[in-house]
Amino acid sequence: MKKSLFVAAIAAISLVACKKTEANSTETATDSVNATADSATTAIDSTANATVDTVKANADAAKDSVKADAKVAKEEVKAEAKKEEAAKK
């Protein structure tokens, strides 16, 4: 009878020790998942910001290009008007 009580006590202690370790492992896993999620969110935000910056730079370059083309076209129209006016005289 004493042996079975002793074995039961050891089994209970072992079970409590395993549950305590298991709980710590779950908390560590949860922390790891949260850290990974935070890291992924940071990476997504970084990519989004880089994309916005690239789009803005491309838009500015396109706007400058259109302004330059408009200036050249305006000068060509003025030159053509002068030629026509000179031809009339």
Secondary structure, 3 states (H helix, E strand, C coil): CHHHHHHHHHHHHHHHHHHHHHHHHHHHHHHHHHHHHHHHHHHHHHHHHHHHHHHHHHHHHHHHHHHHHHHHHHHHHHHHHHHHHHHHC
